Amino acid sequence: MLAIRLDPDIEKRLEMLAKKTGRTKTFYAREAILEYLQDMEDYYLAVDLIQEPGRIYSAEEAKRELDL
């Protein structure tokens, strides 16, 4: 369970979108949070890879490793 307080302008926009589309405000809040979480997970995964890069393969090594 999560309760958030929104700026009145954001609340109004969210309510108008929900009415216009027949969806709930909760639906859009959930979708927005999920999209943000995915973006942040991708970001931190990328940061981790940049800070600790794995082994770098040449094209020939990659072909050999992949049996190409």
N, CA, C and O atoms as a GROMACS GRO file, in nm:
protein
  272
    1MET      N    1   0.085  -0.118   0.000
    1MET     CA    2   0.000   0.000   0.000
    1MET      C    3   0.088   0.123   0.000
    1MET      O    4   0.188   0.128   0.071
    2LEU      N    5   0.050   0.220  -0.080
    2LEU     CA    6   0.128   0.342  -0.094
    2LEU      C    7   0.031   0.459  -0.106
    2LEU      O    8  -0.066   0.453  -0.181
    3ALA      N    9   0.059   0.564  -0.032
    3ALA     CA   10  -0.022   0.685  -0.043
    3ALA      C   11   0.072   0.799  -0.079
    3ALA      O   12   0.176   0.816  -0.016
    4ILE      N   13   0.035   0.875  -0.180
    4ILE     CA   14   0.118   0.989  -0.218
    4ILE      C   15   0.031   1.114  -0.228
    4ILE      O   16  -0.087   1.107  -0.261
    5ARG      N   17   0.092   1.226  -0.201
    5ARG     CA   18   0.023   1.354  -0.213
    5ARG      C   19   0.079   1.421  -0.339
    5ARG      O   20   0.200   1.439  -0.353
    6LEU      N   21  -0.010   1.457  -0.429
    6LEU     CA   22   0.031   1.519  -0.555
    6LEU      C   23  -0.002   1.667  -0.555
    6LEU      O   24  -0.096   1.711  -0.488
    7ASP      N   25   0.075   1.741  -0.630
    7ASP     CA   26   0.045   1.881  -0.655
    7ASP      C   27  -0.094   1.886  -0.720
    7ASP      O   28  -0.125   1.802  -0.803
    8PRO      N   29  -0.177   1.984  -0.684
    8PRO     CA   30  -0.313   1.991  -0.741
    8PRO      C   31  -0.317   1.989  -0.893
    8PRO      O   32  -0.408   1.930  -0.952
    9ASP      N   33  -0.219   2.052  -0.959
    9ASP     CA   34  -0.218   2.053  -1.105
    9ASP      C   35  -0.194   1.912  -1.160
    9ASP      O   36  -0.257   1.872  -1.258
   10ILE      N   37  -0.105   1.840  -1.098
   10ILE     CA   38  -0.078   1.701  -1.141
   10ILE      C   39  -0.199   1.614  -1.114
   10ILE      O   40  -0.236   1.531  -1.198
   11GLU      N   41  -0.260   1.632  -1.000
   11GLU     CA   42  -0.380   1.556  -0.964
   11GLU      C   43  -0.491   1.579  -1.067
   11GLU      O   44  -0.558   1.486  -1.110
   12LYS      N   45  -0.509   1.705  -1.107
   12LYS     CA   46  -0.613   1.740  -1.204
   12LYS      C   47  -0.583   1.675  -1.340
   12LYS      O   48  -0.673   1.621  -1.403
   13ARG      N   49  -0.457   1.682  -1.383
   13ARG     CA   50  -0.419   1.620  -1.512
   13ARG      C   51  -0.441   1.470  -1.508
   13ARG      O   52  -0.492   1.412  -1.604
   14LEU      N   53  -0.404   1.409  -1.398
   14LEU     CA   54  -0.421   1.265  -1.384
   14LEU      C   55  -0.569   1.227  -1.386
   14LEU      O   56  -0.608   1.130  -1.450
   15GLU      N   57  -0.649   1.304  -1.316
   15GLU     CA   58  -0.793   1.279  -1.313
   15GLU      C   59  -0.856   1.296  -1.451
   15GLU      O   60  -0.941   1.216  -1.491
   16MET      N   61  -0.814   1.399  -1.523
   16MET     CA   62  -0.869   1.421  -1.658
   16MET      C   63  -0.830   1.307  -1.752
   16MET      O   64  -0.912   1.262  -1.832
   17LEU      N   65  -0.706   1.262  -1.743
   17LEU     CA   66  -0.662   1.150  -1.826
   17LEU      C   67  -0.742   1.024  -1.794
   17LEU      O   68  -0.785   0.952  -1.884
   18ALA      N   69  -0.760   0.998  -1.667
   18ALA     CA   70  -0.834   0.879  -1.625
   18ALA      C   71  -0.978   0.884  -1.678
   18ALA      O   72  -1.028   0.784  -1.729
   19LYS      N   73  -1.043   0.998  -1.666
   19LYS     CA   74  -1.181   1.012  -1.714
   19LYS      C   75  -1.188   0.996  -1.866
   19LYS      O   76  -1.278   0.930  -1.919
   20LYS      N   77  -1.093   1.057  -1.934
   20LYS     CA   78  -1.092   1.054  -2.081
   20LYS      C   79  -1.072   0.913  -2.136
   20LYS      O   80  -1.127   0.878  -2.240
   21THR      N   81  -0.994   0.833  -2.066
   21THR     CA   82  -0.958   0.700  -2.116
   21THR      C   83  -1.035   0.586  -2.051
   21THR      O   84  -1.026   0.471  -2.096
   22GLY      N   85  -1.111   0.616  -1.946
   22GLY     CA   86  -1.184   0.510  -1.878
   22GLY      C   87  -1.096   0.424  -1.788
   22GLY      O   88  -1.136   0.316  -1.745
   23ARG      N   89  -0.978   0.471  -1.761
   23ARG     CA   90  -0.887   0.400  -1.671
   23ARG      C   91  -0.891   0.470  -1.536
   23ARG      O   92  -0.949   0.578  -1.521
   24THR      N   93  -0.828   0.407  -1.437
   24THR     CA   94  -0.823   0.469  -1.305
   24THR      C   95  -0.695   0.549  -1.288
   24THR      O   96  -0.596   0.527  -1.358
   25LYS      N   97  -0.698   0.641  -1.193
   25LYS     CA   98  -0.577   0.715  -1.159
   25LYS      C   99  -0.471   0.619  -1.108
   25LYS      O  100  -0.352   0.636  -1.135
   26THR      N  101  -0.514   0.518  -1.035
   26THR     CA  102  -0.421   0.417  -0.984
   26THR      C  103  -0.350   0.345  -1.097
   26THR      O  104  -0.231   0.318  -1.088
   27PHE      N  105  -0.423   0.313  -1.204
   27PHE     CA  106  -0.362   0.247  -1.319
   27PHE      C  107  -0.245   0.330  -1.372
   27PHE      O  108  -0.136   0.277  -1.392
   28TYR      N  109  -0.269   0.460  -1.393
   28TYR     CA  110  -0.164   0.545  -1.449
   28TYR      C  111  -0.049   0.566  -1.351
   28TYR      O  112   0.067   0.572  -1.393
   29ALA      N  113  -0.079   0.578  -1.224
   29ALA     CA  114   0.027   0.592  -1.124
   29ALA      C  115   0.114   0.467  -1.122
   29ALA      O  116   0.237   0.476  -1.116
   30ARG      N  117   0.050   0.350  -1.126
   30ARG     CA  118   0.124   0.224  -1.126
   30ARG      C  119   0.212   0.212  -1.251
   30ARG      O  120   0.328   0.174  -1.241
   31GLU      N  121   0.156   0.246  -1.367
   31GLU     CA  122   0.232   0.239  -1.492
   31GLU      C  123   0.352   0.334  -1.488
   31GLU      O  124   0.461   0.298  -1.532
   32ALA      N  125   0.332   0.453  -1.437
   32ALA     CA  126   0.441   0.550  -1.429
   32ALA      C  127   0.551   0.501  -1.336
   32ALA      O  128   0.670   0.514  -1.367
   33ILE      N  129   0.514   0.444  -1.223
   33ILE     CA  130   0.612   0.393  -1.128
   33ILE      C  131   0.688   0.276  -1.188
   33ILE      O  132   0.810   0.269  -1.175
   34LEU      N  133   0.619   0.185  -1.254
   34LEU     CA  134   0.686   0.070  -1.316
   34LEU      C  135   0.785   0.115  -1.423
   34LEU      O  136   0.897   0.063  -1.430
   35GLU      N  137   0.745   0.211  -1.506
   35GLU     CA  138   0.835   0.259  -1.610
   35GLU      C  139   0.959   0.325  -1.549
   35GLU      O  140   1.071   0.304  -1.595
   36TYR      N  141   0.938   0.404  -1.445
   36TYR     CA  142   1.049   0.470  -1.377
   36TYR      C  143   1.143   0.367  -1.314
   36TYR      O  144   1.265   0.380  -1.324
   37LEU      N  145   1.086   0.267  -1.249
   37LEU     CA  146   1.169   0.162  -1.188
   37LEU      C  147   1.254   0.091  -1.292
   37LEU      O  148   1.372   0.066  -1.270
   38GLN      N  149   1.194   0.058  -1.405
   38GLN     CA  150   1.269  -0.009  -1.511
   38GLN      C  151   1.383   0.079  -1.561
   38GLN      O  152   1.495   0.031  -1.583
   39ASP      N  153   1.356   0.207  -1.579
   39ASP     CA  154   1.461   0.300  -1.623
   39ASP      C  155   1.574   0.308  -1.521
   39ASP      O  156   1.691   0.304  -1.558
   40MET      N  157   1.539   0.317  -1.392
   40MET     CA  158   1.641   0.328  -1.288
   40MET      C  159   1.721   0.198  -1.274
   40MET      O  160   1.842   0.201  -1.252
   41GLU      N  161   1.653   0.083  -1.288
   41GLU     CA  162   1.725  -0.045  -1.283
   41GLU      C  163   1.824  -0.054  -1.398
   41GLU      O  164   1.938  -0.097  -1.379
   42ASP      N  165   1.781  -0.015  -1.518
   42ASP     CA  166   1.870  -0.014  -1.634
   42ASP      C  167   1.988   0.080  -1.612
   42ASP      O  168   2.102   0.047  -1.643
   43TYR      N  169   1.960   0.197  -1.557
   43TYR     CA  170   2.064   0.296  -1.532
   43TYR      C  171   2.170   0.241  -1.437
   43TYR      O  172   2.289   0.248  -1.465
   44TYR      N  173   2.126   0.186  -1.325
   44TYR     CA  174   2.222   0.138  -1.226
   44TYR      C  175   2.296   0.013  -1.275
   44TYR      O  176   2.411  -0.008  -1.238
   45LEU      N  177   2.232  -0.069  -1.356
   45LEU     CA  178   2.301  -0.182  -1.417
   45LEU      C  179   2.411  -0.130  -1.509
   45LEU      O  180   2.522  -0.183  -1.509
   46ALA      N  181   2.380  -0.028  -1.587
   46ALA     CA  182   2.480   0.030  -1.678
   46ALA      C  183   2.595   0.093  -1.599
   46ALA      O  184   2.711   0.077  -1.636
   47VAL      N  185   2.563   0.163  -1.491
   47VAL     CA  186   2.667   0.223  -1.408
   47VAL      C  187   2.759   0.115  -1.352
   47VAL      O  188   2.881   0.130  -1.353
   48ASP      N  189   2.701   0.007  -1.303
   48ASP     CA  190   2.782  -0.104  -1.250
   48ASP      C  191   2.874  -0.161  -1.357
   48ASP      O  192   2.990  -0.189  -1.330
   49LEU      N  193   2.822  -0.178  -1.478
   49LEU     CA  194   2.904  -0.233  -1.586
   49LEU      C  195   3.016  -0.137  -1.627
   49LEU      O  196   3.125  -0.181  -1.661
   50ILE      N  197   2.989  -0.009  -1.622
   50ILE     CA  198   3.092   0.089  -1.656
   50ILE      C  199   3.202   0.089  -1.549
   50ILE      O  200   3.320   0.099  -1.582
   51GLN      N  201   3.162   0.078  -1.424
   51GLN     CA  202   3.259   0.081  -1.316
   51GLN      C  203   3.341  -0.047  -1.309
   51GLN      O  204   3.458  -0.044  -1.270
   52GLU      N  205   3.282  -0.158  -1.346
   52GLU     CA  206   3.352  -0.286  -1.344
   52GLU      C  207   3.327  -0.360  -1.474
   52GLU      O  208   3.252  -0.458  -1.478
   53PRO      N  209   3.390  -0.313  -1.582
   53PRO     CA  210   3.366  -0.379  -1.711
   53PRO      C  211   3.423  -0.521  -1.709
   53PRO      O  212   3.524  -0.549  -1.645
   54GLY      N  213   3.357  -0.606  -1.779
   54GLY     CA  214   3.406  -0.743  -1.792
   54GLY      C  215   3.518  -0.748  -1.893
   54GLY      O  216   3.569  -0.645  -1.936
   55ARG      N  217   3.554  -0.865  -1.930
   55ARG     CA  218   3.660  -0.883  -2.028
   55ARG      C  219   3.613  -0.832  -2.164
   55ARG      O  220   3.498  -0.853  -2.202
   56ILE      N  221   3.702  -0.767  -2.236
   56ILE     CA  222   3.671  -0.719  -2.370
   56ILE      C  223   3.731  -0.817  -2.470
   56ILE      O  224   3.850  -0.848  -2.464
   57TYR      N  225   3.647  -0.865  -2.561
   57TYR     CA  226   3.688  -0.964  -2.661
   57TYR      C  227   3.711  -0.897  -2.795
   57TYR      O  228   3.640  -0.804  -2.832
   58SER      N  229   3.810  -0.944  -2.867
   58SER     CA  230   3.827  -0.900  -3.006
   58SER      C  231   3.721  -0.971  -3.089
   58SER      O  232   3.657  -1.065  -3.042
   59ALA      N  233   3.703  -0.926  -3.211
   59ALA     CA  234   3.604  -0.989  -3.299
   59ALA      C  235   3.639  -1.137  -3.320
   59ALA      O  236   3.550  -1.222  -3.320
   60GLU      N  237   3.764  -1.165  -3.337
   60GLU     CA  238   3.807  -1.305  -3.359
   60GLU      C  239   3.781  -1.390  -3.235
   60GLU      O  240   3.736  -1.504  -3.246
   61GLU      N  241   3.810  -1.336  -3.118
   61GLU     CA  242   3.784  -1.410  -2.994
   61GLU      C  243   3.635  -1.436  -2.975
   61GLU      O  244   3.596  -1.545  -2.934
   62ALA      N  245   3.554  -1.336  -3.004
   62ALA     CA  246   3.409  -1.352  -2.991
   62ALA      C  247   3.358  -1.460  -3.086
   62ALA      O  248   3.276  -1.543  -3.047
   63LYS      N  249   3.406  -1.458  -3.209
   63LYS     CA  250   3.365  -1.560  -3.307
   63LYS      C  251   3.404  -1.699  -3.257
   63LYS      O  252   3.325  -1.793  -3.265
   64ARG      N  253   3.525  -1.710  -3.206
   64ARG     CA  254   3.573  -1.839  -3.158
   64ARG      C  255   3.491  -1.886  -3.036
   64ARG      O  256   3.453  -2.003  -3.028
   65GLU      N  257   3.463  -1.796  -2.944
   65GLU     CA  258   3.385  -1.830  -2.824
   65GLU      C  259   3.243  -1.872  -2.860
   65GLU      O  260   3.185  -1.958  -2.795
   66LEU      N  261   3.187  -1.810  -2.965
   66LEU     CA  262   3.049  -1.837  -3.006
   66LEU      C  263   3.042  -1.944  -3.116
   66LEU      O  264   2.933  -1.973  -3.167
   67ASP      N  265   3.154  -2.002  -3.150
   67ASP     CA  266   3.160  -2.103  -3.256
   67ASP      C  267   3.100  -2.052  -3.386
   67ASP      O  268   3.020  -2.121  -3.449
   68LEU      N  269   3.139  -1.934  -3.425
   68LEU     CA  270   3.088  -1.876  -3.551
   68LEU      C  271   3.188  -1.891  -3.662
   68LEU      O  272   3.162  -1.849  -3.775
   0.00000   0.00000   0.00000
